[in-house]
Amino acid sequence: MDPFAARRRAFRALHAEGCFLLPNPWDAGSARYLAGQGFKALATTSSGAAWARGMADGALDLDGTLDAITEIVRATELPVNADFGHGFGRDAAEVAAAVTRCVATGVAGLSVEDATGDAARPLFPLAESVARLRAARDAIDGCGADVLLVGRAECFLTGHPDPLAESLRRIAAYRDAGANVLYVPGLATARQIESVVHAAGRCPVNVLIHRPIGLSLADLASLGVRRVSIGGALAAIAWRAVTEATTRLLHGDLDALAARTPGSDLDKLFAWRGQSSTNPTE
């Protein structure tokens, strides 16, 4: 019996109609906080997880990525979508093996992108990308788990000369290869988003908003978007607060500490059950 079946059913139901916001925590604390605010599901962020471990985005290996995903899955009872990079495989067979391990963490969805991470050839050729996505689909089905597969076209983020046209070509192929959700990071206008939603057909579309583009959640819903994620934006906001406060401290301004959230409030937030103490939170 699948111990994560209820989460997975709930996640699939969220994609059936309407539009929902899928925030991206980067550790157990941020996951628990976001769950407590009433969100219906969460997604991991490769960048946020890497920064929390003192690495650049893309530097986490398969084991490190699975550890980060597991941390988020265990932190709450919400469905979790995994940012699973390009599938952590040199070929389709290795992608299938890695995806099988990812499914075992309890995720309700996982994304496989077509960016190689190699500046000399930023995108996998379409045929290879399709083979890798089909391998992921077969691996999920082989596990008997109701996990949504997200096909990501990374054309906008990799400098493709005609990113919209190439993205539309790719997402159609990814849909036919078994993707349940389609995702084109980097869309910045209503026209681009409309084009992707139209090309996706009945397949739900995820839009990434990691910086303002002048569109609200209601605007995106009116364009036919089913879910909106924010990538590493919240993690980056947290790091900005740390770096700004640190800069002030380095200049001798101890008032920078006034912006802190009281430790007692954080203990209440996380339902801390340790012994009471009158000492300042360390």
Secondary structure, DSSP 8 states (H G I E B T S, - for coil): --TTHHHHHHHHHHTSSS-EEE----SHHHHHHHHHTT-S-EE--HHHHHHHTT--TT---HHHHHHHHHHHHHH-SS-EEEE-TT-S-SSHHHHHHHHHHHHHTT-SEEEEE-B-S-TTS-B--HHHHHHHHHHHHHHHHHHT---EEEEE--TTTTT-SSHHHHHHHHHHHHHHTT-SEEE-TT--SHHHHHHHHHHHTTS-EEEE-SS--S--HHHHHHTT--EEE-TTHHHHHHHHHHHHHHHHHHTT-GGGGGGS--HHHHHHHTT--S----S---
